[in-house]
Amino acid sequence: MTKKPNNPKSEARASAGSGKQRVAEVSATSARQKGIQAEVERKDAKAMRGKTKDEEKPVQAGSRRQPENPLPRQHQPKPGHEHLLQPAPKFLAPDYRGSGKLEGKVALITGGDSGIGRAVAVLFAREGADVAIMYLSEHQDARDTRASIEDEGRRSLAISGDVRNPRFCEEAVAQVVEAFGRLDVLVNNAAFQEHSDSLEELSDAHLQETLQTNIAGYFHMARAALPHLQRGACIINTGSETGIFGNENLLDYSATKGAIHAFTKSLASQLLPRGIRVNAVAPGPVWTPLNPADRSAEEVAKFGQDCDMGRPAQPEEVSPAFVFLASPVMGSYVNGIVLPVMGGPRG
């Protein structure tokens, strides 16, 4: 069969027709997209005209209205004191109703004098646990926390010392067991945080203070507690969003929080055959003495404004996560997780 010769004129007409069709399609798509854009922009403009000043403020998703940025300018010397913070952190969670989730349990919380530790102590007590706290030297805050625990009708104990010291950790655990007869929940929460704007400026002393407090202290406490923890007990570590996302001005702190997350998962696997669960909570920015004892007054005024909710959390917004992980009723099948409480997926 003889192949017919090509017809250049016919091909040219087909090509021209195809080209015109593509131009028409492109033009139509461009016009359609501009129309969609114009419609969205009209809606945006209408929404902005209808917004009140309150709607433009940071997100208030809880049952209680929380302080907003800018926060009062303030700075504290370390280790930081909750009774000096303005506004005072909210830790009592008045809308939280206990239901005996930790009835008869004994909990030990490091860094329990203030901030997240204090809020956790209150809710643990409300759920029926006797609570011991460990702290460095914030004696007034520790007395206030003990009073709040006892207001919930539970026994309290406060022990001052340094978690960097393994011997102190062992003695503190022994003191708790002697006072209350058992130990069921260990919350590792004590932390040191001090910014450094460059790696070159991070001194050896600064680095070691962070490492020995934030990660070695967790090892010391877990090791001291383990001989007293029975099947059904648990360990909860306080991590951080910085352990997930990092922070350019908190290299050492972020590194320890990442290490805490890894420690949590590894220890969870090791202790599961013994019936002991290990989990962590990773908070975003929380209004506690930790940051005013680190950053300048100007920076503290803007603390938390870059997170999704546009404000720091209050300790009482984080503490229920610890109850969830501590409670055998709710957390019996939860092990080795890092639970983010960051006000959004990006913290």
Secondary structure as GFF3:
##gff-version 3
##sequence-region A 1 347
A	DSSP	alpha_helix	8	50	.	.	.	ID=ss1
A	DSSP	three_ten_helix	54	56	.	.	.	ID=ss2
A	DSSP	three_ten_helix	82	84	.	.	.	ID=ss3
A	DSSP	beta_strand	106	110	.	.	.	ID=ss4
A	DSSP	alpha_helix	115	126	.	.	.	ID=ss5
A	DSSP	beta_strand	130	135	.	.	.	ID=ss6
A	DSSP	alpha_helix	139	151	.	.	.	ID=ss7
A	DSSP	beta_strand	156	160	.	.	.	ID=ss8
A	DSSP	alpha_helix	166	180	.	.	.	ID=ss9
A	DSSP	beta_strand	185	188	.	.	.	ID=ss10
A	DSSP	three_ten_helix	199	201	.	.	.	ID=ss11
A	DSSP	alpha_helix	204	211	.	.	.	ID=ss12
A	DSSP	pi_helix	212	216	.	.	.	ID=ss13
A	DSSP	alpha_helix	217	225	.	.	.	ID=ss14
A	DSSP	three_ten_helix	226	228	.	.	.	ID=ss15
A	DSSP	beta_strand	234	238	.	.	.	ID=ss16
A	DSSP	alpha_helix	242	245	.	.	.	ID=ss17
A	DSSP	alpha_helix	251	271	.	.	.	ID=ss18
A	DSSP	three_ten_helix	272	274	.	.	.	ID=ss19
A	DSSP	beta_strand	277	283	.	.	.	ID=ss20
A	DSSP	alpha_helix	297	301	.	.	.	ID=ss21
A	DSSP	alpha_helix	315	326	.	.	.	ID=ss22
A	DSSP	alpha_helix	328	331	.	.	.	ID=ss23
A	DSSP	beta_strand	338	341	.	.	.	ID=ss24
###
